[in-house]
């Protein structure tokens, strides 16, 4: 792309993994383009490698990196350094995508776990409620035995209850 506006359009259209972006562009500054690209990034992630021949001060590098650039190189750039930097940035990008994928899977598993825990709580409540009536019935028998013993002047040999 020959301008900042074209860069914004092409990144939106082609969704690249890596953008090599000059700091000085004819319409919008590269640092501003970088900031806009990173703001627009919702689902798609990409690496921005900012390159410059004239903005070589630490101030420019700081502005660029704070604006969202993932790396900042100044010209003249040795071709081996450029290739190695691009490879490193693409490894980083691959790791970020893997992490994002793992986070999405974790969110799905967490949602399933929450649902499963809710189902388990409902089951425990229902089971507890359903078991209360047999326990109440069983707890009546010691009271009946005690009453029978208290009302009788002699101790019986056996008490028979007809259920």
C-alpha positions in Angstrom: 0.0 0.0 0.0 1.3 3.5 -0.8 -0.6 5.4 1.9 -2.1 5.0 5.3 -5.6 4.9 4.0 -4.7 2.1 1.5 -3.0 0.2 4.3 -6.2 0.4 6.5 -8.3 -0.8 3.5 -5.9 -3.7 2.6 -5.5 -5.0 6.1 -9.3 -5.0 6.5 -9.7 -6.8 3.1 -6.8 -9.4 3.2 -6.4 -9.9 7.0 -2.6 -10.5 6.9 -0.6 -12.1 9.7 2.1 -9.5 9.5 2.2 -5.8 8.3 5.4 -4.0 7.5 4.6 -0.4 8.1 6.7 2.7 7.3 6.6 5.4 10.0 6.3 8.1 7.3 3.3 7.8 4.9 2.0 10.5 2.6 -1.4 10.9 4.2 -1.6 9.5 7.7 1.5 8.9 9.8 2.5 5.3 10.2 2.3 5.5 14.0 -1.3 6.7 13.7 -2.1 4.0 11.2 -0.6 1.4 13.6 -2.8 2.7 16.4 -5.9 2.6 14.2 -5.2 -0.9 13.0 -4.8 -2.1 16.6 -8.0 -0.4 17.7 -9.9 -2.0 14.8 -8.5 -5.4 15.7 -11.3 -7.5 17.2 -11.2 -11.1 16.0 -8.2 -10.8 13.7 -4.8 -10.5 15.2 -1.7 -9.5 13.3 1.8 -8.4 13.9 2.9 -4.8 13.0 6.6 -4.4 12.2 7.3 -0.7 11.9 10.2 0.4 9.8 11.8 3.8 9.4 14.9 5.5 7.9 14.3 8.9 9.4 12.4 8.5 12.7 15.3 6.9 14.5 15.2 8.5 17.9 14.1 6.6 21.0 11.1 9.0 21.2 9.9 7.7 17.8 10.5 4.1 18.7 8.6 4.6 22.0 5.7 6.3 20.3 5.5 3.5 17.8 5.7 0.7 20.3 3.2 2.4 22.6 0.9 2.9 19.6 0.7 -0.8 19.1 3.7 -1.8 16.9 5.1 -5.2 17.9 8.6 -4.3 16.7 10.5 -1.3 15.4 13.4 -1.4 13.0 15.5 1.5 11.6 17.1 1.5 8.2 19.4 0.5 6.9 18.2 -2.9 7.8 20.3 -6.0 7.0 18.2 -8.4 5.0 19.1 -11.3 7.4 18.0 -9.2 10.4 14.7 -8.4 8.6 14.0 -12.0 7.7 14.9 -13.2 11.3 12.7 -10.5 12.8 9.8 -11.4 10.5 10.2 -15.1 11.4 10.3 -14.3 15.2 7.2 -12.1 14.8 5.3 -14.8 13.0 6.3 -17.3 15.7 4.9 -14.9 18.2 1.7 -14.5 16.1 1.3 -18.3 15.9 1.7 -18.6 19.7 -0.9 -15.8 20.2 -3.4 -17.5 18.0 -2.8 -20.8 19.8 -3.4 -19.1 23.1 -6.5 -17.4 21.8 -7.8 -20.8 20.6 -7.0 -22.4 23.9 -8.8 -19.5 25.7 -11.9 -20.0 23.6 -11.9 -23.8 24.3 -11.4 -23.1 28.0 -14.4 -20.7 28.0 -16.6 -23.4 26.4 -15.4 -26.0 29.0 -16.0 -23.5 31.8 -19.6 -22.9 30.6 -20.2 -26.6 30.4 -18.8 -27.0 34.0 -21.1 -24.3 35.3 -24.1 -26.0 33.6 -23.0 -29.4 35.0 -22.6 -27.9 38.5 -26.1 -26.4 38.3 -27.5 -29.7 37.2 -25.7 -31.4 40.1 -27.1 -28.9 42.6 -30.6 -29.4 41.3 -30.2 -33.2 41.6 -28.8 -32.9 45.1 -31.7 -30.7 46.1 -34.3 -33.0 44.6 -32.6 -36.1 46.1 -32.5 -34.4 49.6 -36.1 -33.4 49.3 -37.2 -36.8 48.1 -35.4 -38.6 51.0 -36.8 -36.4 53.7 -40.2 -38.2 53.7 -38.8 -41.7 54.2 -36.6 -40.3 57.0 -39.7 -38.7 58.7 -41.5 -42.0 58.4 -38.6 -43.9 60.0 -38.2 -41.4 62.7 -41.8 -41.9 63.9 -41.1 -45.6 64.9 -38.8 -44.8 67.9 -41.4 -42.3 69.1 -44.1 -45.0 68.9 -41.9 -47.5 70.6 -41.2 -45.1 73.4 -44.9 -44.3 73.9 -45.7 -47.9 73.9 -43.1 -48.5 76.6 -44.2 -45.5 78.6 -47.9 -46.5 78.6 -47.2 -50.1 79.6 -46.7 -50.8 83.2 -44.9 -54.0 82.3 -42.2 -54.3 79.7 -43.4 -56.2 76.6 -41.4 -58.9 75.0 -42.1 -57.6 71.5 -43.8 -54.7 69.9 -45.4 -55.4 66.5 -46.4 -52.5 64.2 -48.5 -53.1 61.2 -47.3 -50.9 58.4 
